[in-house]
């Protein structure tokens, strides 16, 4: 991170301070000089007053990502600033929430929720996985690695850039060293994980509390866990005393780890290698009385919204139809473009399509290690709802 105080300036097209951490191309002018993509710049309003510091990327529709607002001297010592912000995020998890007392898998940095737009850091056992959705932070990965080393001495650090983020930010990430498999512990269960591989960082830390809460409903039930991935919901339900548990997924690699996790924890789970859509269409009685549906992100962008919400609707119509009378249906979406009212509305429509009477029992979101900004609705990207189905 450049320590120079003489940074390029970029002016907004308005004197009204924008809400949230993102500034789009239509909201800004050009910098006062040539600026390398991903560089730290000073942001001014249209009248020339200082607004804050941001990461600049002319190749992205998100031109600016704020890292600091208000004080011009915040970034006088940028390396110290970065360490301070990372420590604030880590203190929330370990000193306030005290997550490390019971778990060794949790989110250390939640991007915009921790005022570090475009940077995600998950702890997976004795490894840290940095996931970059912003070119600016990817350019700072050496500084981020050093700062995390001060907070978690001896931990390995992996870096990954999702293909969608690389396209949106208009850059090609370099090859990164691979980390070996680790074992994580969550809710009294052990899971083998591959840091920085598969979906997200290698484990869905955001569902930790939801896996525990749904498991509390599972005792004595026949459980069907669709899109089980590495068996998180399935194993929690089996541990809680479910009568029968099946986990369905199309990815053979994650299913193999789920099977190993079940064996190492002494649990009986039937894992099925199949497309969840096809599995639901071919399902025969008796129907399970607890169905869990946690698909990957089905709406990748605003441009794919209509296509994605139709997939959610079709998936949930089949899901409601799969539940035994009087049973429970827990369903989730991790698409940030789908807000909560639209999600719930889609679910009620899907229930009607399935010809089922339903009662919405409660709604859930990501755990507290995924804090939300009131001025940035996408920070509440994970949405879940639990229904009783008649």
Buried (B, 14 or more C-beta within 10 A) or exposed (E): BEEEEEBBBBBBEEEEEBEBBBBEEEEBEEBBEEBEBBBBBBBBBEEEEBBBBBBBBBEBEBBBBBBBBEEEEBBEBBBEBBBEBBEEBBEBBBEEBEBBEEBBBBBBBBBBBBBBBBBBBBBBBBBBBBBBBBBBBBBBBEBBBBBBEEBBEEBBBBBBBBEEBBEBBEBEBEEBEEBEBBBBEBBEBBBBBBBBBBBBBBBBBBBBBBBBBBBEBBEEBBBBBBBBBBBBBBBBBBBBEBBBBBBBBBBEEBBBBBBBBBEBBEBEBEBBEBEBBEBBEEBEEEBBBBBBBBBEBBBBEEEBBEEBBEBBBBBBBBBBBBBBEEBBBBBBBBBBBBBBEBBBEBBBEBBEBBEBEBEEEEEBBBBBBBBBBEEBEBBBBBBBBBBBBE
